[in-house]
Amino acid sequence: MSHRNHRLTVLFIGLAAAAGAVITLLIAPQSGKQMRRTLRRKYEGARDTVEGLGNRASDWIDKGSELAEKAKRKIA
């Protein structure tokens, strides 16, 4: 799988989680002001989480590529 496919997978997982959180919050009975505040906090938390997961996935991909390159040099 390419770097792009991994990043897209992480992005879609994050978007699905965010959509689920928004739907849950919209169903829950709250005032408009409370709802906006809650949505903002959840969005910021989800954004940070997805960003962190994306960074970790990118690091893992880079490490895997480095290890594969080292193994390739040893074999050649």
The first five atom37 places (N, CA, C, CB, O) and aatype in JSON, in Angstrom:
{
  "aatype": [12, 15, 8, 1, 2, 8, 1, 10, 16, 19, 10, 13, 9, 7, 10, 0, 0, 0, 0, 7, 0, 19, 9, 16, 10, 10, 9, 0, 14, 5, 15, 7, 11, 5, 12, 1, 1, 16, 10, 1, 1, 11, 18, 6, 7, 0, 1, 3, 16, 19, 6, 7, 10, 7, 2, 1, 0, 15, 3, 17, 9, 3, 11, 7, 15, 6, 10, 0, 6, 11, 0, 11, 1, 11, 9, 0],
  "atom_mask": [
    [1, 1, 1, 1, 1],
    [1, 1, 1, 1, 1],
    [1, 1, 1, 1, 1],
    [1, 1, 1, 1, 1],
    [1, 1, 1, 1, 1],
    [1, 1, 1, 1, 1],
    [1, 1, 1, 1, 1],
    [1, 1, 1, 1, 1],
    [1, 1, 1, 1, 1],
    [1, 1, 1, 1, 1],
    [1, 1, 1, 1, 1],
    [1, 1, 1, 1, 1],
    [1, 1, 1, 1, 1],
    [1, 1, 1, 0, 1],
    [1, 1, 1, 1, 1],
    [1, 1, 1, 1, 1],
    [1, 1, 1, 1, 1],
    [1, 1, 1, 1, 1],
    [1, 1, 1, 1, 1],
    [1, 1, 1, 0, 1],
    [1, 1, 1, 1, 1],
    [1, 1, 1, 1, 1],
    [1, 1, 1, 1, 1],
    [1, 1, 1, 1, 1],
    [1, 1, 1, 1, 1],
    [1, 1, 1, 1, 1],
    [1, 1, 1, 1, 1],
    [1, 1, 1, 1, 1],
    [1, 1, 1, 1, 1],
    [1, 1, 1, 1, 1],
    [1, 1, 1, 1, 1],
    [1, 1, 1, 0, 1],
    [1, 1, 1, 1, 1],
    [1, 1, 1, 1, 1],
    [1, 1, 1, 1, 1],
    [1, 1, 1, 1, 1],
    [1, 1, 1, 1, 1],
    [1, 1, 1, 1, 1],
    [1, 1, 1, 1, 1],
    [1, 1, 1, 1, 1],
    [1, 1, 1, 1, 1],
    [1, 1, 1, 1, 1],
    [1, 1, 1, 1, 1],
    [1, 1, 1, 1, 1],
    [1, 1, 1, 0, 1],
    [1, 1, 1, 1, 1],
    [1, 1, 1, 1, 1],
    [1, 1, 1, 1, 1],
    [1, 1, 1, 1, 1],
    [1, 1, 1, 1, 1],
    [1, 1, 1, 1, 1],
    [1, 1, 1, 0, 1],
    [1, 1, 1, 1, 1],
    [1, 1, 1, 0, 1],
    [1, 1, 1, 1, 1],
    [1, 1, 1, 1, 1],
    [1, 1, 1, 1, 1],
    [1, 1, 1, 1, 1],
    [1, 1, 1, 1, 1],
    [1, 1, 1, 1, 1],
    [1, 1, 1, 1, 1],
    [1, 1, 1, 1, 1],
    [1, 1, 1, 1, 1],
    [1, 1, 1, 0, 1],
    [1, 1, 1, 1, 1],
    [1, 1, 1, 1, 1],
    [1, 1, 1, 1, 1],
    [1, 1, 1, 1, 1],
    [1, 1, 1, 1, 1],
    [1, 1, 1, 1, 1],
    [1, 1, 1, 1, 1],
    [1, 1, 1, 1, 1],
    [1, 1, 1, 1, 1],
    [1, 1, 1, 1, 1],
    [1, 1, 1, 1, 1],
    [1, 1, 1, 1, 1]
  ],
  "atom_positions": [
    [[0.83, -1.18, 0.0], [0.0, 0.0, 0.0], [0.88, 1.24, 0.0], [-0.95, 0.0, 1.21], [1.94, 1.25, 0.63]],
    [[0.46, 2.26, -0.68], [1.25, 3.47, -0.75], [0.98, 4.37, 0.46], [0.95, 4.22, -2.05], [0.04, 4.16, 1.22]],
    [[1.85, 5.38, 0.59], [1.68, 6.35, 1.68], [0.32, 7.04, 1.57], [2.81, 7.4, 1.66], [-0.34, 7.3, 2.57]],
    [[-0.08, 7.31, 0.34], [-1.35, 8.01, 0.13], [-2.53, 7.17, 0.61], [-1.52, 8.36, -1.35], [-3.45, 7.7, 1.23]],
    [[-2.51, 5.87, 0.32], [-3.6, 4.99, 0.75], [-3.69, 4.91, 2.27], [-3.42, 3.59, 0.16], [-4.79, 4.88, 2.82]],
    [[-2.55, 4.87, 2.94], [-2.55, 4.82, 4.41], [-3.13, 6.11, 4.98], [-1.12, 4.6, 4.95], [-3.94, 6.07, 5.92]],
    [[-2.73, 7.22, 4.43], [-3.22, 8.49, 4.93], [-4.71, 8.64, 4.67], [-2.46, 9.65, 4.29], [-5.44, 9.18, 5.51]],
    [[-5.17, 8.17, 3.52], [-6.6, 8.23, 3.22], [-7.39, 7.34, 4.18], [-6.87, 7.79, 1.77], [-8.48, 7.72, 4.62]],
    [[-6.85, 6.19, 4.51], [-7.52, 5.29, 5.46], [-7.66, 5.96, 6.82], [-6.74, 3.97, 5.59], [-8.72, 5.93, 7.43]],
    [[-6.58, 6.57, 7.28], [-6.62, 7.27, 8.57], [-7.61, 8.42, 8.52], [-5.21, 7.79, 8.96], [-8.37, 8.65, 9.46]],
    [[-7.61, 9.15, 7.41], [-8.54, 10.26, 7.25], [-9.99, 9.78, 7.29], [-8.28, 11.0, 5.92], [-10.82, 10.38, 7.99]],
    [[-10.31, 8.71, 6.57], [-11.68, 8.2, 6.55], [-12.11, 7.68, 7.92], [-11.81, 7.11, 5.51], [-13.26, 7.86, 8.31]],
    [[-11.21, 7.04, 8.64], [-11.55, 6.57, 9.99], [-11.86, 7.77, 10.88], [-10.38, 5.73, 10.59], [-12.82, 7.74, 11.65]],
    [[-11.06, 8.8, 10.78], [-11.29, 10.01, 11.57], [-12.6, 10.69, 11.22], [0.0, 0.0, 0.0], [-13.34, 11.13, 12.1]],
    [[-12.89, 10.76, 9.92], [-14.14, 11.38, 9.5], [-15.35, 10.58, 9.96], [-14.17, 11.53, 7.98], [-16.36, 11.15, 10.36]],
    [[-15.25, 9.27, 9.91], [-16.35, 8.42, 10.37], [-16.58, 8.61, 11.87], [-16.07, 6.94, 10.05], [-17.72, 8.69, 12.33]],
    [[-15.5, 8.68, 12.63], [-15.62, 8.89, 14.07], [-16.24, 10.25, 14.37], [-14.23, 8.77, 14.75], [-17.09, 10.38, 15.25]],
    [[-15.8, 11.26, 13.64], [-16.35, 12.6, 13.84], [-17.83, 12.65, 13.48], [-15.57, 13.63, 13.0], [-18.62, 13.27, 14.19]],
    [[-18.19, 12.0, 12.38], [-19.6, 11.98, 11.97], [-20.46, 11.29, 13.03], [-19.77, 11.27, 10.6], [-21.55, 11.76, 13.35]],
    [[-19.96, 10.19, 13.57], [-20.7, 9.5, 14.62], [-20.87, 10.36, 15.86], [0.0, 0.0, 0.0], [-21.93, 10.36, 16.48]],
    [[-19.82, 11.09, 16.21], [-19.9, 11.97, 17.38], [-20.91, 13.1, 17.15], [-18.51, 12.55, 17.71], [-21.69, 13.44, 18.04]],
    [[-20.9, 13.67, 15.96], [-21.83, 14.76, 15.65], [-23.27, 14.26, 15.68], [-21.51, 15.38, 14.27], [-24.15, 14.93, 16.23]],
    [[-23.52, 13.11, 15.09], [-24.88, 12.55, 15.08], [-25.35, 12.3, 16.51], [-24.93, 11.25, 14.26], [-26.49, 12.61, 16.85]],
    [[-24.48, 11.74, 17.32], [-24.84, 11.46, 18.72], [-25.17, 12.76, 19.45], [-23.69, 10.72, 19.44], [-26.15, 12.82, 20.2]],
    [[-24.37, 13.79, 19.23], [-24.61, 15.06, 19.91], [-25.89, 15.73, 19.42], [-23.43, 15.99, 19.7], [-26.6, 16.36, 20.21]],
    [[-26.19, 15.59, 18.14], [-27.41, 16.21, 17.61], [-28.67, 15.54, 18.13], [-27.39, 16.16, 16.1], [-29.71, 16.18, 18.26]],
    [[-28.58, 14.27, 18.44], [-29.73, 13.53, 18.96], [-29.97, 13.85, 20.44], [-29.53, 12.02, 18.76], [-31.11, 13.85, 20.9]],
    [[-28.89, 14.13, 21.17], [-29.0, 14.4, 22.6], [-29.7, 15.74, 22.84], [-27.6, 14.4, 23.26], [-29.42, 16.71, 22.13]],
    [[-30.59, 15.8, 23.82], [-31.31, 17.06, 24.09], [-30.43, 18.07, 24.83], [-32.57, 16.78, 24.91], [-30.06, 17.85, 25.99]],
    [[-30.09, 19.18, 24.15], [-29.33, 20.27, 24.76], [-29.8, 21.58, 24.15], [-27.79, 20.06, 24.56], [-30.44, 21.6, 23.1]],
    [[-29.46, 22.67, 24.82], [-29.78, 23.97, 24.25], [-28.82, 24.26, 23.1], [-29.71, 25.11, 25.33], [-27.79, 23.6, 22.98]],
    [[-29.16, 25.21, 22.26], [-28.32, 25.55, 21.11], [-26.92, 25.97, 21.51], [0.0, 0.0, 0.0], [-25.94, 25.56, 20.88]],
    [[-26.81, 26.81, 22.54], [-25.5, 27.29, 22.99], [-24.65, 26.14, 23.52], [-25.67, 28.38, 24.08], [-23.47, 26.03, 23.2]],
    [[-25.26, 25.28, 24.32], [-24.54, 24.12, 24.85], [-24.11, 23.19, 23.71], [-25.42, 23.36, 25.86], [-23.0, 22.66, 23.72]],
    [[-25.0, 23.0, 22.74], [-24.71, 22.13, 21.62], [-23.51, 22.65, 20.83], [-25.94, 22.01, 20.71], [-22.61, 21.88, 20.49]],
    [[-23.49, 23.94, 20.54], [-22.37, 24.51, 19.79], [-21.06, 24.38, 20.55], [-22.64, 25.98, 19.47], [-20.03, 24.06, 19.97]],
    [[-21.11, 24.62, 21.83], [-19.9, 24.5, 22.66], [-19.41, 23.06, 22.67], [-20.19, 24.98, 24.11], [-18.22, 22.8, 22.52]],
    [[-20.32, 22.13, 22.85], [-19.96, 20.71, 22.87], [-19.42, 20.27, 21.51], [-21.18, 19.86, 23.25], [-18.41, 19.56, 21.45]],
    [[-20.08, 20.69, 20.44], [-19.61, 20.33, 19.1], [-18.21, 20.88, 18.84], [-20.59, 20.85, 18.03], [-17.37, 20.19, 18.27]],
    [[-17.97, 22.11, 19.25], [-16.65, 22.71, 19.05], [-15.57, 21.92, 19.8], [-16.66, 24.18, 19.53], [-14.51, 21.64, 19.24]],
    [[-15.85, 21.57, 21.04], [-14.88, 20.8, 21.84], [-14.63, 19.43, 21.23], [-15.36, 20.65, 23.29], [-13.48, 18.98, 21.13]],
    [[-15.7, 18.77, 20.82], [-15.55, 17.44, 20.22], [-14.78, 17.52, 18.9], [-16.94, 16.8, 19.99], [-13.94, 16.67, 18.61]],
    [[-15.09, 18.54, 18.1], [-14.39, 18.72, 16.83], [-12.9, 18.93, 17.07], [-14.98, 19.91, 16.05], [-12.07, 18.31, 16.41]],
    [[-12.56, 19.81, 18.0], [-11.16, 20.09, 18.28], [-10.44, 18.84, 18.79], [-11.03, 21.22, 19.29], [-9.3, 18.57, 18.41]],
    [[-11.1, 18.08, 19.65], [-10.51, 16.85, 20.15], [-10.32, 15.81, 19.05], [0.0, 0.0, 0.0], [-9.28, 15.16, 18.97]],
    [[-11.32, 15.67, 18.2], [-11.23, 14.71, 17.09], [-10.15, 15.14, 16.11], [-12.59, 14.59, 16.37], [-9.39, 14.3, 15.6]],
    [[-10.08, 16.43, 15.84], [-9.06, 16.94, 14.91], [-7.67, 16.63, 15.44], [-9.23, 18.46, 14.7], [-6.8, 16.18, 14.69]],
    [[-7.45, 16.87, 16.73], [-6.15, 16.6, 17.33], [-5.82, 15.11, 17.29], [-6.11, 17.1, 18.76], [-4.69, 14.72, 17.01]],
    [[-6.83, 14.28, 17.57], [-6.63, 12.84, 17.56], [-6.27, 12.35, 16.16], [-7.88, 12.12, 18.06], [-5.33, 11.58, 15.99]],
    [[-7.02, 12.79, 15.17], [-6.77, 12.35, 13.79], [-5.4, 12.84, 13.33], [-7.87, 12.87, 12.85], [-4.68, 12.12, 12.64]],
    [[-5.06, 14.06, 13.69], [-3.75, 14.6, 13.32], [-2.64, 13.76, 13.95], [-3.63, 16.08, 13.77], [-1.65, 13.44, 13.29]],
    [[-2.8, 13.41, 15.21], [-1.82, 12.57, 15.89], [-1.71, 11.19, 15.26], [0.0, 0.0, 0.0], [-0.61, 10.67, 15.08]],
    [[-2.86, 10.59, 14.93], [-2.84, 9.28, 14.28], [-2.17, 9.36, 12.91], [-4.27, 8.74, 14.13], [-1.41, 8.47, 12.54]],
    [[-2.45, 10.41, 12.19], [-1.83, 10.59, 10.89], [-0.32, 10.73, 11.0], [0.0, 0.0, 0.0], [0.43, 10.16, 10.2]],
    [[0.12, 11.48, 11.99], [1.56, 11.64, 12.2], [2.21, 10.32, 12.59], [1.83, 12.68, 13.27], [3.29, 9.98, 12.09]],
    [[1.56, 9.57, 13.47], [2.11, 8.27, 13.86], [2.15, 7.3, 12.7], [1.3, 7.67, 15.01], [3.14, 6.6, 12.5]],
    [[1.07, 7.26, 11.92], [1.03, 6.38, 10.76], [2.13, 6.74, 9.77], [-0.34, 6.45, 10.07], [2.79, 5.86, 9.22]],
    [[2.34, 8.02, 9.56], [3.39, 8.47, 8.66], [4.76, 8.05, 9.19], [3.33, 10.0, 8.49], [5.62, 7.61, 8.41]],
    [[4.97, 8.18, 10.49], [6.24, 7.75, 11.09], [6.45, 6.25, 10.91], [6.28, 8.1, 12.58], [7.55, 5.81, 10.57]],
    [[5.39, 5.46, 11.13], [5.51, 4.01, 10.96], [5.82, 3.65, 9.51], [4.2, 3.31, 11.41], [6.62, 2.75, 9.25]],
    [[5.2, 4.34, 8.59], [5.45, 4.08, 7.18], [6.9, 4.41, 6.84], [4.47, 4.89, 6.29], [7.56, 3.65, 6.13]],
    [[7.38, 5.53, 7.33], [8.77, 5.92, 7.08], [9.74, 4.9, 7.67], [9.05, 7.31, 7.65], [10.72, 4.52, 7.02]],
    [[9.48, 4.45, 8.9], [10.34, 3.45, 9.52], [10.32, 2.14, 8.73], [9.92, 3.19, 10.97], [11.35, 1.51, 8.52]],
    [[9.13, 1.74, 8.31], [9.01, 0.52, 7.51], [9.76, 0.63, 6.2], [0.0, 0.0, 0.0], [10.4, -0.33, 5.77]],
    [[9.68, 1.78, 5.58], [10.41, 2.0, 4.33], [11.92, 1.94, 4.56], [10.03, 3.35, 3.71], [12.65, 1.36, 3.76]],
    [[12.37, 2.54, 5.66], [13.8, 2.5, 5.99], [14.26, 1.07, 6.23], [14.09, 3.37, 7.23], [15.32, 0.66, 5.75]],
    [[13.48, 0.31, 6.99], [13.84, -1.08, 7.26], [13.86, -1.91, 5.98], [12.87, -1.7, 8.27], [14.74, -2.74, 5.79]],
    [[12.89, -1.68, 5.11], [12.85, -2.41, 3.84], [14.06, -2.06, 2.99], [11.55, -2.1, 3.08], [14.64, -2.93, 2.34]],
    [[14.44, -0.79, 2.99], [15.61, -0.36, 2.21], [16.89, -0.98, 2.76], [15.73, 1.17, 2.22], [17.75, -1.41, 1.99]],
    [[17.03, -1.04, 4.09], [18.2, -1.67, 4.71], [18.26, -3.16, 4.35], [18.17, -1.5, 6.23], [19.32, -3.68, 4.01]],
    [[17.11, -3.82, 4.44], [17.07, -5.25, 4.1], [17.42, -5.46, 2.64], [15.69, -5.84, 4.41], [18.13, -6.41, 2.29]],
    [[16.94, -4.59, 1.79], [17.22, -4.68, 0.36], [18.72, -4.53, 0.09], [16.43, -3.6, -0.4], [19.28, -5.26, -0.73]],
    [[19.37, -3.58, 0.79], [20.82, -3.38, 0.62], [21.6, -4.58, 1.11], [21.28, -2.12, 1.36], [22.6, -4.95, 0.49]],
    [[21.17, -5.2, 2.21], [21.87, -6.38, 2.73], [21.78, -7.55, 1.77], [21.29, -6.78, 4.1], [22.74, -8.31, 1.6]],
    [[20.64, -7.7, 1.13], [20.43, -8.82, 0.21], [21.22, -8.6, -1.08], [18.94, -8.99, -0.1], [21.76, -9.54, -1.64]],
    [[21.28, -7.36, -1.53], [21.94, -7.05, -2.82], [23.43, -7.04, -2.73], [21.49, -5.73, -3.33], [24.1, -6.8, -3.74]]
  ]
}
